[in-house]
Amino acid sequence: MVFTTNLSGYQEVFTDPSYLGQIVVMTAPMIGNYGINKEDIESASGRPQVSGIVVRELSQTYSSWRATGSLGQWLEEYGIPAVQGVDTRRLTRHIRSEGAMKGIVAMGDEPIDPVRAALEASPSMTGLDLASKASCSEETVVSPDGEVRFRIVAYDFGMKQNIVRLFTAAGCEVTVVPSRTSAERVRELNPDGVFLSNGPGDPAAVEYAMPEIRSLAEGGLPVFGICLGHQLLAQAFGAETAKLPYGHRGGNHPVCDLETGKVIITSQNHGFAVLGTPDGVPGANSLEVTHLNLNDHTVEGVRHREMPVFGVQYHPEASPGPHDARDHFAEFLQTLDRQ
C-alpha cells in the first residue's frame, strides 16, 4: 500500500504499469470529478494496473467534455476495488511513518483469520520481478506521422504510453521490445539508440536485463533510462539500489540539476533508488550523479563519464505531472544526432 500526492491525473495514475500490484491511497480529498476518458490511459492494454484504490470521497458525478463515464463505473468494469470514506490524511501519515507495507481490501468490521492469512501470503516488493509481468509479450513498431528522424528500440519494463507518444511526435520510429530481449536481437534491429522504460518492482530482481544493457552501451549505442530503466542502467555499471521507506509518488517533487543548480518540479513514482551521493555512485566509478532529490537527497540522475548513456529517476514524460523535465527527450535526440 502506497500513497501519491497527485491532485489530478488519477486515470494516468491508475493505468501506470509502475503501480502494478499496489493499492494506491490518493491524498487529494475528492477523486473522480472529471470522469474517465479514452485519451488519459498509460497502459498499453488500456486496463487499470493498480490492485485497489483508497480515497476520502469518490465523486458520483463528473463534468468534462472529454468524459465517457464515471470513475466508479470504470473501476467496477475491471474489478478494481475502491474504498471511500477513509481519513486518507491519517492513513498517509501512517504510511509515511511506518513505510510502504502490505495491504488488503476486505469487507467486515475487523480483520478475520482468512484475511490475515491472505495478507501474510502476499509477496513483498523486495526481490519481486514485476517487470516481466508488466512487459509486452512481443515486438511492436510505432511509426511517426511524418518522416522518420531516428529509430529507437524501447525496452518495455512496464512503459507508459506517453513516452511512445513523445518519441513519435519528435519523428522517431519506436520498436517496443519485451523486457527479456537480448542485446543481439536489439543490434539486429539496427537502432540509432536504446530507451529503457519505467516499470514496477525491485530493480535488483531484473538481473537478466543488466548484461544486455551494458553490452549495448559498450557497443556504442546511446542509452536513455527513466525510473526503473535508470536503476537498471546504474546497476549494469556496478551500482546498487535500495528500497525507500515509503517511496516517491506524486507530481510535486523538487529535483536539483547539479551542473546548473536549477531546480525542477517532477512527476515521480518509485519505491527504490540508486545508492549514491553528489560525489558519486559506490561501485560504479564510471557514473557521475547529475540530479538529486531535494526532499531526501537520494540520487535522481546519473550519466556515464565517457559513453552517451544517462538516466533519470523521475518521469519527464509526466502524465500526470509538470513538464519541467521534458527537455531530457530532446537531450537524448541530440545525442543520437551527434552519433
Secondary structure as UniProt FT lines:
FT   STRAND          2..4
FT   HELIX           10..15
FT   HELIX           17..19
FT   TURN            20..21
FT   STRAND          23..26
FT   STRAND          30..31
FT   TURN            33..34
FT   TURN            44..45
FT   STRAND          52..54
FT   STRAND          57..58
FT   TURN            65..66
FT   HELIX           71..77
FT   TURN            78..79
FT   STRAND          82..83
FT   HELIX           88..98
FT   HELIX           113..121
FT   TURN            126..127
FT   HELIX           131..134
FT   STRAND          140..142
FT   STRAND          150..155
FT   HELIX           161..169
FT   TURN            170..171
FT   STRAND          172..177
FT   TURN            179..180
FT   HELIX           183..188
FT   STRAND          193..196
FT   HELIX           203..205
FT   HELIX           207..209
FT   HELIX           210..218
FT   TURN            219..220
FT   STRAND          223..226
FT   HELIX           228..236
FT   TURN            237..238
FT   STRAND          241..257
FT   TURN            258..260
FT   STRAND          263..274
FT   TURN            278..279
FT   TURN            282..283
FT   TURN            285..286
FT   STRAND          287..293
FT   TURN            294..296
FT   STRAND          299..304
FT   STRAND          309..312
FT   TURN            316..317
FT   TURN            324..326
FT   HELIX           327..338
//
